[in-house]
Amino acid sequence: MKNVYFLSDAHLGSRAIEHGRTQERRLVNFLDSVKHKASAIYLLGDIFDFWYEFKLVVPKGYTRFLGKLSELTDMGVEVHFFVGNHDLWCGDYLTKECGVTVHHEPQTIEIYGKEFYLAHGDGLGDPSKKFRIMRQMFRNKTLQTLFSTLHPRWSLEMGLSWAKHSRLKRLEEGPPQYLGEEREYLVRYTKEYLRNHPNINYFIYGHRHIELDLMLSATARVLILGDWISYYTYAVFDGSNIFLEQYVEGESVV
């Protein structure tokens, strides 16, 4: 039985990350290190800091990462890409060129007999009115159509600059901290969702850039995956147990 891996929040291409090329190489090296051990890899959002597809144009860069995704799917490894709030404008490029399955909404998936609820995490119980308004705007089809009429030279520049501003603002606020079981909105959302879906065993999210592994009941756990900017963390499920791990180059991984 092969492992299943989960990771999120690499924000590749961010202009606010000085070591961006090193960061991408580390992610690619990790994927390469698990390619023979993996049956599936789930990328749970914000893998790119900004991604927008035009009919004939996609953002430049990411060649090492996209090549590794293609290698994995060519080998028969399932790769699932959940859009986040930074890379929600995915079309069919990753599917057609890299063989990746793209998900635009949370999914409940059975893996080795266990029920998993998988999502990036944005929009799930977030109390911020400003964030909800922005999320609605970004998902609005009319606004997306208007944005796509801009020349990529301007629209991609605008998107990357917005994403950089967002990342720098977060850096000024300091690293995100776990707010506690009662204040962490993803935990509150999960508890409410679990009441009507008691058969789910694992809830796995990204988005918050914190590491969390919390038992909610005798049969249900919630995990938040950290990120691939500071922590280089991921979850691995071996068919019986699930673990949060940190990738350190040069060391063997589960």
Buried (B, 14 or more C-beta within 10 A) or exposed (E): EBBBBBBBBBBBBBBBBEEBEEBBBBBBBBBEBBBEBBBBBBBBBBBBBBBBBBEEBBBEBBEBBBEBBBBBBEEEBBBBBBBBBBBBBBBEBBBEEBBBBBBEEBBEBEBEEBBBBBBBBBBBBBEEEEEEEBBEEBBEEEEBEEBBEBEBEEBBEBBBEEBBEBBEEEEEEEEEEBEEEEEBBBBBBBBEBBEEBEEBBBBBBBBBBBBBEBEBEEBBBBBBBBBBBEBBBBBBBBBEEBEBBEBEEEEEBB
